[in-house]
Amino acid sequence: MGWARRHGIESWESRNASIINQTYRFGDVPFASMTDPPLTTIREPFQKMGHEAAEMLFKIIHGKRLSEKHRVLPVELVIRESTAPPLKRRNKDR
């Protein structure tokens, strides 16, 4: 955020750019809500991820085949003040 200000990039103040926190991959880490401005993050279901991984591991240990090797779990976008509203389309041909 400081880098953006130093380089003349307008962001949340003018609402023409957004910053989304991806520290430590994704994750709604506690400090994201304590920054200025509070950062938009992506919340992952870590407990569900651990449960699914353990379940897959137990199947492998017991010699069972996995029906799927990859699982996709839902995530949640946590919108805070670092996200600007969408820009209006300027091209009238669309």
C-alpha positions as CSV (number, residue, x, y, z in Angstrom):
1,M,0.0,0.0,0.0
2,G,2.8,2.4,0.8
3,W,4.5,1.4,-2.5
4,A,1.3,2.3,-4.4
5,R,1.2,5.7,-2.7
6,R,4.9,6.4,-3.3
7,H,4.5,5.6,-7.0
8,G,1.4,7.7,-7.5
9,I,-1.0,4.8,-7.8
10,E,-4.4,5.8,-6.5
11,S,-6.3,3.1,-4.7
12,W,-8.9,2.9,-2.0
13,E,-9.0,6.6,-1.4
14,S,-10.2,7.4,-4.9
15,R,-11.8,4.0,-5.3
16,N,-10.2,3.2,-8.6
17,A,-8.0,0.3,-7.6
18,S,-8.2,-2.7,-5.2
19,I,-5.7,-4.5,-3.1
20,I,-6.4,-8.1,-2.1
21,N,-4.2,-9.8,0.5
22,Q,-2.7,-13.1,-0.5
23,T,-0.1,-13.3,2.2
24,Y,0.6,-17.0,3.1
25,R,-1.2,-18.0,-0.1
26,F,-4.7,-17.2,0.9
27,G,-6.2,-17.0,4.3
28,D,-8.1,-14.4,6.3
29,V,-5.2,-13.8,8.6
30,P,-5.9,-11.6,11.7
31,F,-3.6,-8.7,10.7
32,A,-5.5,-8.2,7.4
33,S,-8.3,-6.5,9.3
34,M,-5.8,-4.3,11.3
35,T,-4.1,-2.6,8.4
36,D,-4.9,0.8,7.0
37,P,-7.1,0.2,5.0
38,P,-8.3,-3.2,6.2
39,L,-7.4,-5.7,3.5
40,T,-9.8,-7.8,1.5
41,T,-8.8,-11.5,1.8
42,I,-9.9,-15.0,0.8
43,R,-11.0,-17.2,3.7
44,E,-10.2,-20.9,3.4
45,P,-12.0,-23.7,5.3
46,F,-8.8,-24.9,7.0
47,Q,-10.6,-27.3,9.4
48,K,-12.4,-28.9,6.5
49,M,-9.2,-29.1,4.5
50,G,-7.5,-31.0,7.4
51,H,-10.4,-33.3,7.8
52,E,-10.5,-34.2,4.1
53,A,-6.7,-34.7,4.0
54,A,-6.8,-37.0,7.0
55,E,-9.7,-39.0,5.5
56,M,-7.8,-39.5,2.3
57,L,-4.6,-40.5,4.2
58,F,-6.5,-43.1,6.2
59,K,-7.9,-44.6,3.0
60,I,-4.4,-44.9,1.6
61,I,-2.9,-46.4,4.8
62,H,-5.6,-49.0,4.8
63,G,-5.0,-49.9,1.1
64,K,-8.2,-48.4,-0.3
65,R,-8.3,-46.6,-3.6
66,L,-9.2,-42.9,-3.6
67,S,-12.2,-42.1,-5.7
68,E,-10.6,-38.7,-6.4
69,K,-7.1,-37.3,-5.8
70,H,-8.1,-33.7,-5.8
71,R,-11.0,-32.0,-4.0
72,V,-12.2,-28.5,-4.4
73,L,-13.6,-26.8,-1.3
74,P,-15.5,-23.5,-1.3
75,V,-13.7,-20.4,-0.2
76,E,-15.2,-17.0,0.9
77,L,-14.2,-13.6,-0.3
78,V,-14.0,-11.3,2.7
79,I,-14.4,-7.8,1.3
80,R,-13.0,-5.0,3.4
81,E,-12.0,-1.3,2.7
82,S,-9.1,-2.1,0.3
83,T,-11.6,-3.1,-2.4
84,A,-13.0,-0.5,-4.8
85,P,-16.5,-1.0,-6.4
86,P,-16.5,-2.3,-10.0
87,L,-15.8,0.3,-12.6
88,K,-18.7,1.1,-14.9
89,R,-18.2,-0.1,-18.5
90,R,-17.0,2.7,-20.7
91,N,-17.4,0.8,-24.0
92,K,-21.0,1.3,-25.2
93,D,-20.6,-1.4,-27.9
94,R,-20.7,-4.2,-25.4
